[in-house]
């Protein structure tokens, strides 16, 4: 593919996803190759995670940034938060000699964007990384003196979503003996496993990191399976809590579950796979709805208010499931319609555009 063809492809993807801006930063001194995608700022400045992971090439990094940015716009809209959607993707170097300097340079880049995008923790980044970014810009959250790690509330939202899905699909009033297969037991996956274990669920877990798997086996009496086998597990719920694209042409017919409900972003490789899940009779909890707990925690600094809003994810999802059944549509299309009504309305609902309006 020529450079011109790649550019056309990116432009087509941006138009299809509704992405308004793409920003790039390269600093070879520290090994920084960064992409910031800003999807929409109708409701306020773009807010979204800073992801630092390995990518096979820059095309995949740009594509991921755009898809994730769109998801953040829809997530903010459906949660009625005064933020737009954005995402930063950092192509992690093989060797990061000075991690603080690396993220300080990225902070300088964010400062140049003038507050149009606010960074937060995501896969491959930490509170300490957000602190380093904060050395150079105020347009960052999840720092040690702000919200910190939002993973626990992300997990709580997924737990509430599983409760809603189990009630709707399986007529379950509790999760006692419900079998949940969790793919990925890092920060969010482990916290979710703890909540499910406390509720009496049976757990099967998988992760490429054996230490994380052993922790769940020891703490929650979970059954461990190889990472490549988790999709084949017969379970009530599959909870994808790793990276996206897990529901694809190669995997969808391997599923042996009634519900897909997890924290990963962009779980569906394409919209077609949502239609296929519906045809297979598998209930899908739209990712940007069920995993919104972290965003809510970042946007609403008051812990009690944030907790209440995260608990309400149950109600939002149940409403989506009911409407989807009534309309005979996949739940993610119903969620998209709800978010777009808010996002593209001429009246954004009276939300303040002050980026700190919910921070107190």
C-alpha positions as CSV (number, residue, x, y, z in Angstrom):
1,X,0.0,0.0,0.0
2,X,1.4,3.4,-1.0
3,X,1.6,6.4,1.3
4,X,-1.2,8.1,-0.7
5,X,-3.4,5.0,-0.4
6,X,-2.8,4.8,3.3
7,X,-3.8,8.4,3.7
8,X,-7.0,7.9,1.7
9,X,-7.7,4.9,3.9
10,X,-7.3,6.9,7.1
11,X,-9.5,9.7,5.8
12,X,-12.2,7.2,4.8
13,X,-12.0,5.6,8.3
14,X,-12.1,9.0,10.0
15,X,-15.2,10.0,7.9
16,X,-16.9,6.7,8.6
17,X,-16.3,6.9,12.3
18,X,-17.0,10.7,12.5
19,X,-13.5,11.5,13.8
20,X,-12.9,15.3,13.7
21,X,-9.2,15.5,14.3
22,X,-6.0,13.4,14.2
23,X,-2.8,14.7,15.8
24,X,0.6,13.1,15.7
25,X,3.8,13.5,17.7
26,X,7.2,11.9,17.1
27,X,10.2,12.4,19.3
28,X,13.0,10.0,18.6
29,X,15.0,11.1,21.6
30,X,12.7,9.3,24.0
31,X,11.1,6.9,21.4
32,X,7.7,8.6,21.4
33,X,5.3,7.8,18.5
34,X,1.9,9.2,19.5
35,X,-1.5,9.5,18.0
36,X,-4.3,11.6,19.5
37,X,-7.7,11.1,17.9
38,X,-10.4,13.6,18.8
39,X,-13.8,12.3,17.8
40,X,-16.3,15.0,18.9
41,X,-16.3,18.0,21.2
42,X,-20.0,18.9,21.1
43,X,-20.5,18.3,24.8
44,X,-17.2,19.5,26.0
45,X,-13.4,18.8,25.7
46,X,-12.4,15.3,24.5
47,X,-11.7,13.0,27.4
48,X,-10.2,9.5,27.0
49,X,-7.4,7.1,28.0
50,X,-3.8,7.2,27.1
51,X,-2.9,3.7,25.8
52,X,0.7,2.6,25.6
53,X,0.9,-0.9,24.0
54,X,2.7,-2.8,21.3
55,X,1.3,-2.3,17.8
56,X,2.4,-4.2,14.7
57,X,2.5,-1.0,12.7
58,X,1.4,2.7,12.7
59,X,-1.7,1.9,10.6
60,X,-3.1,-0.3,13.4
61,X,-2.3,2.3,16.0
62,X,-4.1,5.0,14.1
63,X,-7.1,2.8,13.5
64,X,-7.3,1.8,17.2
65,X,-7.1,5.5,18.3
66,X,-10.0,6.5,16.0
67,X,-12.2,3.6,17.0
68,X,-11.5,4.2,20.7
69,X,-12.1,7.9,20.4
70,X,-15.6,7.3,18.9
71,X,-16.4,4.9,21.8
72,X,-15.4,7.6,24.3
73,X,-17.8,10.2,22.6
74,X,-20.7,7.7,22.8
75,X,-19.8,6.7,26.4
76,X,-19.8,10.3,27.6
77,X,-23.0,11.0,25.8
78,X,-24.9,8.0,27.1
79,X,-23.6,8.8,30.6
80,X,-24.7,12.4,30.2
81,X,-21.3,13.7,31.0
82,X,-20.0,17.1,29.8
83,X,-17.2,15.7,27.7
84,X,-16.4,14.8,24.2
85,X,-14.5,11.7,23.1
86,X,-10.8,11.3,22.4
87,X,-8.1,8.8,22.8
88,X,-4.3,8.8,22.7
89,X,-2.3,5.8,21.5
90,X,1.4,5.5,22.1
91,X,3.4,2.9,20.2
92,X,5.4,1.4,23.1
93,X,9.1,1.2,22.2
94,X,11.0,-2.0,22.8
95,X,13.2,-0.2,25.3
96,X,12.0,2.9,27.3
97,X,15.1,4.2,28.9
98,X,13.5,7.0,30.8
99,X,9.8,6.5,31.4
100,X,9.3,9.8,33.1
101,X,10.9,11.8,30.3
102,X,8.9,9.8,27.8
103,X,5.6,10.8,29.3
104,X,6.8,14.4,30.0
105,X,7.3,14.8,26.3
106,X,3.8,13.5,25.7
107,X,2.6,16.0,28.2
108,X,4.2,18.8,26.3
109,X,2.4,17.6,23.2
110,X,-0.9,17.7,25.0
111,X,-0.2,21.2,26.2
112,X,0.1,22.2,22.6
113,X,-3.4,20.9,21.9
114,X,-4.7,23.6,24.3
115,X,-7.1,21.5,26.4
116,X,-9.0,20.0,23.4
117,X,-8.1,16.6,24.7
118,X,-7.7,15.4,28.4
119,X,-5.7,12.2,28.9
120,X,-6.5,9.5,31.5
121,X,-5.1,6.1,32.4
122,X,-5.6,3.2,30.0
123,X,-4.0,-0.1,29.0
124,X,-0.2,0.1,29.5
125,X,-0.2,3.3,31.6
126,X,-0.3,4.0,35.3
127,X,-1.0,6.7,37.9
128,X,2.7,7.4,37.9
129,X,2.7,8.0,34.1
130,X,-0.2,10.4,34.5
131,X,1.8,12.2,37.2
132,X,4.7,12.6,34.7
133,X,2.3,14.0,32.1
134,X,1.1,16.5,34.7
135,X,4.7,17.8,35.0
136,X,4.1,19.5,31.6
137,X,0.3,20.0,31.3
138,X,-2.8,20.3,33.4
139,X,-4.8,18.5,30.7
140,X,-4.6,15.1,32.4
141,X,-6.4,13.2,35.1
142,X,-6.0,9.9,37.0
143,X,-3.0,11.5,38.7
144,X,-2.1,10.6,42.3
145,X,-3.7,13.8,43.6
146,X,-6.9,13.4,41.6
147,X,-9.0,10.4,40.7
148,X,-6.2,7.9,40.8
149,X,-6.7,4.4,39.2
150,X,-10.4,4.2,38.0
151,X,-10.2,0.4,37.5
152,X,-12.3,-0.5,40.6
153,X,-15.3,1.5,39.4
154,X,-14.8,0.2,35.9
155,X,-15.1,-3.3,37.4
156,X,-18.1,-2.4,39.5
157,X,-19.9,-1.1,36.3
158,X,-19.2,-4.4,34.5
159,X,-20.4,-6.3,37.5
160,X,-23.7,-4.3,37.5
161,X,-23.9,-4.9,33.8
162,X,-23.6,-8.7,34.3
163,X,-26.3,-8.5,36.9
164,X,-28.6,-6.8,34.4
165,X,-27.8,-9.2,31.6
166,X,-28.3,-12.2,33.8
167,X,-31.7,-10.9,34.9
168,X,-32.8,-10.1,31.4
169,X,-31.4,-13.2,29.6
170,X,-31.4,-15.9,32.2
171,X,-34.1,-14.6,34.6
172,X,-31.6,-14.6,37.4
173,X,-32.2,-12.5,40.5
174,X,-28.7,-13.2,41.8
175,X,-25.3,-14.5,40.6
176,X,-25.0,-17.5,42.9
177,X,-23.3,-20.3,40.9
178,X,-23.4,-18.3,37.7
179,X,-20.4,-19.4,35.6
180,X,-18.4,-16.5,34.3
181,X,-15.4,-16.9,32.0
182,X,-13.1,-13.9,32.3
183,X,-10.6,-13.2,29.5
184,X,-7.8,-11.0,31.0
185,X,-7.4,-10.6,34.8
186,X,-5.3,-7.4,35.0
187,X,-6.5,-4.4,37.0
188,X,-10.2,-4.5,35.9
189,X,-10.4,-8.2,35.4
190,X,-9.1,-9.0,38.8
191,X,-11.4,-6.5,40.5
192,X,-14.3,-7.9,38.6
193,X,-13.4,-11.5,39.6
194,X,-13.4,-10.3,43.3
195,X,-16.9,-8.9,43.0
196,X,-18.2,-12.0,41.2
197,X,-16.6,-14.3,43.7
198,X,-18.2,-12.4,46.6
199,X,-21.5,-12.7,44.8
200,X,-21.1,-16.5,44.6
201,X,-20.3,-16.9,40.9
202,X,-18.1,-19.7,39.6
203,X,-15.0,-18.4,37.7
204,X,-12.9,-19.6,34.8
205,X,-10.0,-17.3,34.0
206,X,-7.3,-16.8,31.4
207,X,-4.5,-14.4,30.8
208,X,-1.1,-14.4,29.1
209,X,0.4,-13.5,32.4
210,X,0.5,-16.7,34.6
211,X,1.1,-14.7,37.8
212,X,-2.2,-12.9,37.3
213,X,-4.0,-16.2,36.7
214,X,-2.5,-17.8,39.8
215,X,-3.6,-14.9,41.9
216,X,-7.2,-15.5,40.8
217,X,-6.9,-19.2,41.4
218,X,-5.5,-18.7,44.9
219,X,-7.9,-15.9,45.9
220,X,-11.2,-16.9,44.2
221,X,-10.8,-20.6,43.7
222,X,-11.0,-19.9,39.9
223,X,-10.4,-22.5,37.3
224,X,-7.5,-21.6,35.0
225,X,-7.5,-22.4,31.3
226,X,-4.9,-21.5,28.6
227,X,-5.4,-18.0,27.1
228,X,-6.2,-19.4,23.7
229,X,-9.0,-21.7,25.1
230,X,-11.1,-19.2,27.1
231,X,-13.5,-18.6,24.2
232,X,-14.3,-22.3,24.1
233,X,-15.4,-22.5,27.7
234,X,-19.0,-23.4,28.2
235,X,-20.2,-20.6,30.6
236,X,-23.2,-18.4,31.3
237,X,-21.2,-15.3,30.7
238,X,-18.0,-14.5,28.7
239,X,-16.4,-11.4,30.1
240,X,-13.7,-10.0,27.7
241,X,-11.5,-7.8,29.8
242,X,-8.4,-7.6,27.6
243,X,-7.9,-5.8,24.3
244,X,-10.6,-5.3,21.6
245,X,-11.7,-7.2,18.5
246,X,-12.2,-10.5,20.4
247,X,-15.5,-11.2,18.7
248,X,-14.5,-11.7,15.1
249,X,-14.9,-14.1,12.1
250,X,-12.6,-16.7,13.7
251,X,-14.0,-16.6,17.2
252,X,-17.7,-16.0,17.0
253,X,-18.7,-19.6,16.3
254,X,-16.5,-20.9,19.1
255,X,-18.6,-19.1,21.8
256,X,-20.5,-21.3,24.2
257,X,-22.1,-18.7,26.3
258,X,-25.4,-17.0,26.7
259,X,-24.0,-13.5,27.4
260,X,-21.0,-11.4,26.4
261,X,-20.4,-8.7,29.0
262,X,-16.9,-7.4,29.8
263,X,-14.7,-4.3,30.1
264,X,-12.7,-4.5,26.9
265,X,-13.3,-1.7,24.4
266,X,-14.4,-2.5,20.8
267,X,-15.1,-6.1,21.6
268,X,-16.9,-6.5,18.2
269,X,-14.4,-6.6,15.3
270,X,-17.1,-5.2,13.0
271,X,-20.8,-4.3,13.4
272,X,-21.7,-7.5,11.5
273,X,-20.5,-9.5,14.5
274,X,-23.1,-7.8,16.7
275,X,-25.8,-9.0,14.3
276,X,-24.3,-12.5,14.3
277,X,-24.4,-12.6,18.1
278,X,-28.1,-11.7,18.0
279,X,-28.7,-14.4,15.5
280,X,-26.9,-16.9,17.7
281,X,-29.1,-15.9,20.7
282,X,-26.2,-14.4,22.6
283,X,-26.9,-11.2,24.5
284,X,-24.3,-8.6,24.1
285,X,-23.8,-5.8,26.6
286,X,-22.5,-2.8,24.5
287,X,-18.9,-2.2,25.6
288,X,-18.9,1.6,26.0
289,X,-22.0,1.3,28.3
290,X,-20.9,-1.5,30.5
291,X,-17.4,-0.3,30.9
292,X,-18.3,3.4,31.6
293,X,-17.5,3.2,35.3
294,X,-13.9,4.4,34.9
295,X,-15.0,7.4,32.9
296,X,-17.6,8.3,35.4
297,X,-15.0,8.1,38.2
298,X,-12.7,10.4,36.3
299,X,-15.4,12.9,35.4
300,X,-17.1,13.0,38.9
301,X,-14.5,13.4,41.6
302,X,-17.1,13.0,44.4
303,X,-16.8,9.3,45.3
304,X,-20.4,8.9,46.5
305,X,-21.9,10.6,43.4
306,X,-19.6,8.6,41.1
307,X,-20.5,5.3,42.9
308,X,-24.2,6.1,42.5
309,X,-23.8,6.8,38.8
310,X,-21.9,3.6,38.3
311,X,-24.5,1.5,40.0
312,X,-27.1,3.0,37.6
313,X,-25.3,1.3,34.7
314,X,-27.6,-1.6,35.6
315,X,-30.7,0.4,34.7
316,X,-29.2,1.9,31.5
317,X,-28.3,-1.6,30.2
318,X,-31.6,-3.1,31.2
319,X,-33.4,-0.3,29.3
320,X,-31.2,-1.0,26.2
321,X,-31.9,-4.8,26.4
322,X,-35.6,-4.2,26.6
323,X,-35.7,-1.7,23.7
324,X,-33.5,-4.0,21.6
325,X,-35.9,-6.9,22.2
326,X,-38.8,-4.8,21.3
327,X,-37.2,-3.4,18.1
328,X,-35.6,-6.8,17.3
329,X,-32.3,-5.0,17.0
330,X,-28.8,-5.8,18.4
331,X,-28.3,-3.9,21.8
332,X,-25.3,-2.0,20.5
333,X,-27.4,-0.4,17.7
334,X,-30.0,0.7,20.3
335,X,-27.2,2.1,22.5
336,X,-25.7,3.9,19.5
337,X,-29.0,5.5,18.7
338,X,-29.4,6.7,22.3
339,X,-25.9,8.2,22.3
340,X,-26.3,9.9,18.9
341,X,-29.6,11.5,20.0
342,X,-27.6,13.2,22.7
343,X,-24.4,13.8,20.9
344,X,-25.8,15.3,17.7
345,X,-28.7,17.2,19.1
346,X,-28.7,20.9,18.7
347,X,-29.4,21.1,22.4
348,X,-26.8,19.1,24.3
349,X,-28.9,18.8,27.4
350,X,-27.7,21.9,29.2
351,X,-24.3,20.3,30.1
352,X,-21.6,22.7,31.1
353,X,-18.6,22.9,28.9
354,X,-16.3,23.6,31.8
355,X,-14.0,20.5,31.9
356,X,-13.9,20.6,35.7
357,X,-17.7,21.2,36.2
358,X,-18.2,17.7,37.6
359,X,-14.7,17.4,39.1
360,X,-15.6,18.9,42.5
